[in-house]
Amino acid sequence: MRYTTRWVVAGVLGLAVSLTAGFGADEETAENPYYKHWAGFKKGTTVVHTEKTKFGDDATDELPGGVEEKIVRYKLLSVSPKRVVVEAVVVEKEFLNSTESAPTKIIYPAQVNKAHLDAVLLAAGAKKGEQTLKLKMGTEEKEIKCKTIAGTRNKKGEQVAQKFWLSAAVPGGIVKRTRSTTQDGKLIAETTILVRSYKVAE
């Protein structure tokens, strides 16, 4: 089964499902960064990301150019002190067409299980820093100051390295994210997510 990048919607931006599962009163909680990065905006705010995945094997017969490419559009539906609700639509490019998914609702609770959050951010070995990214959005070039988090997880010969570039100015917080998966030193997949555009509702 080919490694897939559904982790953007179903994993990364669908954390609410897994993070709230088994939630108990005795569990240590922490502020959900995905809630935080949406809660400061008003209903109707949108952001668009591009997502590209290069595979270690030859995938040119399965994907255009051997690269899986998607455009993911997010729209803020509601904000409350307990949660935010975001709509996600994925457009996936294929050889002769593009396929648009049905809208999916993602719920981010304000508080999440701290252990789950640590696992997502690879906090055990995560390194934090700052970096300014120059991005072209349409005809405009923007400089966005970001907080960075980078870490690596090793398990049974598999190594997953990822890095986040985060900014409170961008809806959802994610300006850029990379994730590289290798198995016994061999590249399995390398994914890059990059903000393409965003519009803040008044």
C-alpha positions as CSV (number, residue, x, y, z in Angstrom):
1,M,0.0,0.0,0.0
2,R,1.5,3.3,-1.0
3,Y,2.2,5.9,1.7
4,T,-0.4,8.6,1.4
5,T,-0.5,12.2,2.6
6,R,-4.1,12.1,3.9
7,W,-2.4,13.0,7.2
8,V,-3.0,16.7,6.3
9,V,-6.8,16.5,6.7
10,A,-7.4,13.2,8.4
11,G,-4.3,13.4,10.6
12,V,-2.8,16.8,11.2
13,L,-5.9,19.0,10.7
14,G,-8.2,16.2,11.9
15,L,-6.6,15.9,15.3
16,A,-9.8,16.5,17.2
17,V,-11.0,13.0,16.5
18,S,-8.0,11.2,17.9
19,L,-7.1,13.7,20.6
20,T,-10.5,13.6,22.2
21,A,-10.8,9.8,22.1
22,G,-10.6,8.3,25.5
23,F,-10.5,11.7,27.1
24,G,-10.7,11.4,30.9
25,A,-10.9,13.7,33.9
26,D,-7.6,12.5,35.3
27,E,-5.6,13.2,32.1
28,E,-3.3,16.2,31.9
29,T,-4.5,18.6,29.3
30,A,-2.9,21.4,27.3
31,E,-4.0,24.2,25.0
32,N,-4.7,22.9,21.5
33,P,-2.4,24.9,19.1
34,Y,-4.7,24.3,16.2
35,Y,-7.6,25.8,18.2
36,K,-5.4,28.7,19.2
37,H,-4.4,29.5,15.6
38,W,-8.0,29.5,14.4
39,A,-9.7,31.1,17.4
40,G,-8.2,34.5,16.8
41,F,-10.1,34.8,13.5
42,K,-13.7,35.4,12.6
43,K,-16.2,33.1,10.8
44,G,-15.6,33.1,7.1
45,T,-11.8,33.3,7.2
46,T,-10.1,31.1,4.7
47,V,-6.7,29.7,3.9
48,V,-5.4,27.5,1.1
49,H,-2.5,25.1,1.2
50,T,-0.6,23.2,-1.5
51,E,0.6,19.8,-0.6
52,K,3.2,17.9,-2.6
53,T,4.6,14.4,-1.9
54,K,7.6,12.8,-3.6
55,F,7.9,9.1,-3.3
56,G,11.1,7.1,-3.0
57,D,10.1,4.5,-5.6
58,D,9.2,5.2,-9.2
59,A,5.7,6.5,-9.2
60,T,5.6,8.2,-12.6
61,D,3.2,5.5,-13.9
62,E,0.8,6.2,-11.1
63,L,1.0,10.0,-10.5
64,P,1.7,13.0,-12.8
65,G,5.4,13.5,-12.7
66,G,5.6,10.9,-9.9
67,V,4.4,13.6,-7.5
68,E,1.1,13.5,-5.6
69,E,-0.2,17.1,-5.6
70,K,-3.2,18.5,-3.7
71,I,-4.8,21.8,-2.9
72,V,-6.5,22.0,0.4
73,R,-9.0,24.8,1.1
74,Y,-10.0,25.6,4.7
75,K,-12.9,27.8,5.9
76,L,-13.6,28.8,9.5
77,L,-17.3,27.9,10.2
78,S,-17.6,28.8,13.9
79,V,-15.6,29.8,17.0
80,S,-16.5,29.3,20.7
81,P,-14.6,29.2,23.9
82,K,-14.7,25.3,23.8
83,R,-14.0,24.6,20.1
84,V,-13.6,25.8,16.5
85,V,-15.1,24.1,13.5
86,V,-13.3,24.3,10.1
87,E,-14.4,23.1,6.7
88,A,-11.8,21.4,4.5
89,V,-12.1,20.6,0.8
90,V,-9.3,18.7,-1.0
91,V,-8.6,19.0,-4.7
92,E,-6.4,16.2,-6.0
93,K,-4.6,16.4,-9.4
94,E,-4.6,13.3,-11.6
95,F,-3.3,12.6,-15.1
96,L,-6.3,13.9,-17.0
97,N,-8.4,15.6,-14.4
98,S,-8.7,17.0,-10.9
99,T,-11.0,15.5,-8.2
100,E,-12.6,17.6,-5.6
101,S,-13.7,16.0,-2.4
102,A,-16.9,16.7,-0.5
103,P,-16.5,19.2,2.3
104,T,-15.3,17.7,5.6
105,K,-15.8,19.3,9.0
106,I,-12.9,19.3,11.4
107,I,-13.5,20.1,15.1
108,Y,-10.7,21.4,17.3
109,P,-11.3,21.4,21.0
110,A,-9.7,24.2,23.0
111,Q,-8.0,21.6,25.4
112,V,-6.5,18.3,24.4
113,N,-4.6,15.4,26.0
114,K,-1.1,16.7,26.6
115,A,0.5,13.3,25.9
116,H,-1.3,13.2,22.5
117,L,-0.1,16.7,21.7
118,D,3.5,15.9,22.6
119,A,3.3,12.9,20.3
120,V,2.1,15.0,17.4
121,L,4.7,17.7,17.8
122,L,7.5,15.1,18.6
123,A,8.1,17.1,21.7
124,A,10.5,14.6,23.2
125,G,13.3,15.6,20.8
126,A,11.8,18.8,19.3
127,K,13.9,21.8,18.6
128,K,12.3,25.2,18.6
129,G,13.5,28.3,16.7
130,E,12.5,31.3,14.5
131,Q,12.7,31.9,10.8
132,T,11.3,34.4,8.3
133,L,9.9,32.8,5.1
134,K,9.5,34.7,1.8
135,L,6.4,33.4,0.0
136,K,4.8,34.5,-3.2
137,M,1.0,34.7,-3.0
138,G,-0.5,35.6,-6.4
139,T,1.5,38.6,-7.6
140,E,2.5,39.6,-4.1
141,E,5.5,38.5,-2.2
142,K,5.2,38.3,1.6
143,E,7.6,37.9,4.4
144,I,6.2,35.9,7.3
145,K,7.9,35.6,10.6
146,C,7.5,32.1,12.0
147,K,8.1,30.0,15.1
148,T,9.6,26.7,14.1
149,I,9.4,23.2,15.7
150,A,11.5,20.3,14.3
151,G,11.8,16.8,15.5
152,T,12.5,13.2,14.6
153,R,10.9,9.9,15.6
154,N,12.6,6.5,15.2
155,K,10.8,3.2,15.4
156,K,11.7,-0.3,14.2
157,G,13.9,1.0,11.4
158,E,11.5,3.8,10.3
159,Q,12.5,7.4,10.8
160,V,10.0,10.2,10.6
161,A,11.4,13.8,10.5
162,Q,9.1,16.8,10.4
163,K,9.3,20.5,10.8
164,F,6.6,23.1,11.4
165,W,6.7,26.8,10.5
166,L,4.0,28.6,12.5
167,S,2.6,32.1,12.5
168,A,-0.3,33.7,14.4
169,A,-0.9,35.9,11.3
170,V,-1.9,33.0,9.2
171,P,-5.3,31.3,9.8
172,G,-4.7,27.8,11.2
173,G,-1.1,28.8,12.0
174,I,0.6,26.5,9.5
175,V,2.8,28.5,7.1
176,K,4.8,25.5,6.1
177,R,5.3,21.9,7.2
178,T,7.6,19.2,6.0
179,R,7.6,15.5,6.7
180,S,10.1,12.9,5.5
181,T,9.7,9.2,6.1
182,T,12.6,6.7,5.6
183,Q,12.8,3.0,6.2
184,D,16.2,1.5,6.9
185,G,17.8,4.6,5.3
186,K,15.7,4.4,2.2
187,L,13.3,7.3,1.4
188,I,9.6,6.3,1.5
189,A,8.0,9.7,1.0
190,E,8.7,13.4,1.5
191,T,5.8,15.8,1.8
192,T,5.8,19.6,1.8
193,I,2.8,21.7,2.8
194,L,2.9,25.4,2.0
195,V,0.4,28.2,2.5
196,R,-0.8,29.4,-0.9
197,S,-3.2,32.2,0.1
198,Y,-5.4,33.3,2.9
199,K,-8.2,35.8,3.5
200,V,-9.2,37.2,6.9
201,A,-12.9,37.9,7.4
202,E,-13.8,41.2,8.9
